C-alpha cells in the first residue's frame, strides 16, 4: 500500500509527488498522459526558459522518480474508501492501494463527482466544475485531497505547481502532527 496516490501527472501532481516522495512517503502517480500541459507552450514559468508542456512534464517525471515516486500510465475510473485507506481502480483492470489520495486531474472533475466529492462551478475558461476544498486542499472525504486546476486554482503551470506543493506540505503536516518543512542546504 502506498502512503500517497496522486491521480494526475501534470504540474500539480508532480509537484505534490516531489514533496511527498522526498519527505519519505511512498508515492505513486497515476496519469493518463492527456493533460492540458502536454499541449502547451510555456513562456511564463519562473526559472524556466520557454518550454513545451511536454518537456516540462518530462523534467517533472525525472525529478519525482529521483525521489522514488512510481509513475504509471493509467486511466482511473473509481476511488473506493476502505477501512484502511483507498482502492484506486483503473480502466486497465489494475487496482492500487493508498492511505491518502491527491486528485490533480486538471480541468476534468468527472472522477471527483463520481466518487462523491463536492464540486462547485469553476472560474477558469473551459473549466466547468472544480472540487470544493478547504484552504489546505482537503475535500469532503477524509483522506482525499485536491490540488491544481482540479481544486479551482488558475490553469497556469506555475500556479498549479505551487498548489500541488502546498497540498503535499499540508497533507504531510497533518500526518506528522506538526508543520512539515523541506529546505535543502548548499
C-alpha positions as CSV (number, residue, x, y, z in Angstrom):
1,X,0.0,0.0,0.0
2,X,1.3,3.4,-1.0
3,X,1.3,6.2,1.6
4,X,0.0,8.6,-1.2
5,X,-1.5,8.0,-4.6
6,X,-1.7,11.1,-6.8
7,X,-4.2,10.9,-9.7
8,X,-2.8,13.2,-12.4
9,X,0.7,13.7,-13.6
10,X,0.8,17.4,-14.6
11,X,2.5,20.2,-12.7
12,X,0.3,20.0,-9.6
13,X,0.5,16.2,-9.3
14,X,4.2,16.0,-10.0
15,X,5.0,18.9,-7.6
16,X,3.0,17.2,-4.9
17,X,4.9,14.0,-5.6
18,X,8.3,15.7,-5.2
19,X,7.4,16.8,-1.7
20,X,5.7,13.5,-0.6
21,X,8.5,11.3,-2.0
22,X,11.3,13.4,-0.8
23,X,9.6,13.6,2.6
24,X,9.8,9.8,2.9
25,X,6.2,8.8,1.9
26,X,5.8,6.1,-0.7
27,X,4.1,7.8,-3.6
28,X,2.6,6.7,-6.9
29,X,1.3,8.9,-9.7
30,X,-1.4,7.5,-11.9
31,X,-1.5,9.6,-15.1
32,X,-3.5,9.2,-18.3
33,X,-1.0,11.4,-20.2
34,X,-3.8,13.5,-21.6
35,X,-3.4,16.7,-19.5
36,X,-3.6,20.2,-20.9
37,X,0.0,20.9,-20.1
38,X,1.1,18.3,-22.7
39,X,-0.2,20.6,-25.4
40,X,1.1,24.0,-24.1
41,X,3.9,26.3,-24.9
42,X,5.0,27.9,-21.7
43,X,6.7,31.3,-21.6
44,X,5.8,32.4,-18.1
45,X,7.1,29.7,-15.8
46,X,9.5,31.2,-13.3
47,X,13.1,29.9,-13.6
48,X,12.5,28.1,-16.9
49,X,13.2,29.4,-20.4
50,X,10.4,28.9,-23.0
51,X,9.5,25.3,-22.8
52,X,6.9,23.0,-24.3
53,X,4.5,21.5,-21.8
54,X,5.6,18.0,-22.8
55,X,9.2,18.9,-21.9
56,X,8.2,20.4,-18.6
57,X,6.2,17.3,-17.7
58,X,9.2,15.1,-18.7
59,X,11.5,17.0,-16.4
60,X,8.9,16.7,-13.6
61,X,8.8,13.0,-14.1
62,X,12.5,12.7,-13.8
63,X,12.5,14.8,-10.6
64,X,9.7,12.8,-9.0
65,X,11.3,9.5,-9.9
66,X,14.6,10.6,-8.5
67,X,13.0,10.7,-5.0
68,X,11.3,7.3,-5.5
69,X,7.9,8.2,-7.0
70,X,6.3,5.3,-9.0
71,X,4.7,6.7,-12.2
72,X,2.2,4.6,-14.0
73,X,0.1,5.3,-17.1
74,X,-3.4,4.6,-16.1
75,X,-7.0,5.8,-16.6
76,X,-8.5,5.9,-13.2
77,X,-12.2,5.0,-13.1
78,X,-13.0,4.9,-9.4
79,X,-11.7,5.5,-5.9
80,X,-13.2,3.4,-3.2
81,X,-12.8,4.1,0.6
82,X,-11.8,1.1,2.6
83,X,-11.3,0.5,6.4
84,X,-7.6,1.4,5.9
85,X,-7.2,3.9,3.0
86,X,-8.5,3.6,-0.5
87,X,-8.5,1.3,-3.6
88,X,-8.0,3.1,-6.9
89,X,-9.5,1.3,-9.8
90,X,-8.3,1.7,-13.4
91,X,-9.7,1.1,-16.8
92,X,-6.8,-1.2,-17.5
93,X,-8.0,-3.5,-14.7
94,X,-5.2,-2.7,-12.2
95,X,-6.0,-1.7,-8.7
96,X,-3.8,0.4,-6.4
97,X,-4.0,0.8,-2.7
98,X,-3.2,4.1,-0.9
99,X,-3.6,5.6,2.5
100,X,-4.1,9.1,1.1
101,X,-5.2,10.4,-2.3
102,X,-4.5,13.6,-4.1
103,X,-6.6,14.4,-7.1
104,X,-4.7,16.6,-9.6
105,X,-6.9,15.9,-12.5
106,X,-6.8,19.3,-14.1
107,X,-10.0,20.6,-15.8
108,X,-11.8,17.2,-15.5
109,X,-14.0,16.9,-12.4
110,X,-15.9,13.8,-13.6
111,X,-14.0,11.4,-11.4
112,X,-14.4,13.6,-8.4
113,X,-18.2,13.8,-8.9
114,X,-18.4,10.1,-9.5
115,X,-16.7,9.3,-6.1
116,X,-18.9,11.7,-4.2
117,X,-16.7,14.7,-3.8
118,X,-18.4,18.1,-3.6
119,X,-17.8,20.3,-6.6
120,X,-18.7,23.9,-7.5
121,X,-18.7,26.0,-10.7
122,X,-15.2,26.7,-12.0
123,X,-13.9,30.3,-12.7
124,X,-11.4,29.5,-15.5
125,X,-12.4,29.3,-19.2
126,X,-13.2,25.7,-20.2
127,X,-13.3,24.6,-16.6
128,X,-16.9,23.8,-15.8
129,X,-16.6,22.4,-12.3
130,X,-13.8,22.2,-9.7
131,X,-13.5,20.2,-6.5
132,X,-14.7,22.1,-3.4
133,X,-11.7,22.2,-1.0
134,X,-10.7,24.0,2.2
135,X,-7.7,26.2,2.2
136,X,-5.4,23.3,2.9
137,X,-6.7,21.2,-0.1
138,X,-8.9,18.8,1.9
139,X,-12.1,17.6,0.3
140,X,-15.4,16.4,2.0
141,X,-14.0,12.8,2.1
142,X,-11.3,12.4,4.8
143,X,-8.0,11.2,3.2
144,X,-8.8,12.7,-0.2
145,X,-7.2,16.0,-1.1
146,X,-7.2,18.0,-4.3
147,X,-4.7,20.3,-6.0
148,X,-4.2,22.5,-9.0
149,X,-6.8,23.3,-11.5
150,X,-9.0,20.5,-10.2
151,X,-9.1,22.4,-6.9
152,X,-10.0,25.7,-8.5
153,X,-6.7,27.5,-9.0
154,X,-5.6,29.1,-12.2
155,X,-4.6,26.9,-15.1
156,X,-1.1,28.5,-15.3
157,X,1.6,25.9,-14.7
158,X,3.5,28.0,-12.1
159,X,0.3,28.3,-10.1
160,X,-0.8,24.7,-10.3
161,X,2.8,23.6,-9.4
162,X,2.7,25.7,-6.3
163,X,-0.7,24.5,-5.3
164,X,0.5,20.8,-5.6
165,X,3.4,21.6,-3.3
166,X,1.1,23.4,-0.9
167,X,-1.3,20.5,-0.7
168,X,1.5,18.0,-0.2
169,X,3.0,20.0,2.6
170,X,-0.4,20.3,4.3
171,X,-1.0,16.5,3.9
172,X,2.4,15.8,5.4
173,X,1.9,18.3,8.2
174,X,-1.4,16.5,9.1
175,X,0.3,13.1,9.1
176,X,3.2,14.3,11.2
177,X,1.2,16.4,13.6
178,X,3.4,19.4,13.1
179,X,4.3,21.7,10.2
180,X,6.4,20.0,7.6
181,X,9.2,22.0,6.1
182,X,11.7,20.8,3.5
183,X,14.7,23.0,2.9
184,X,18.0,21.8,1.3
185,X,21.3,23.5,2.1
186,X,24.2,24.1,-0.3
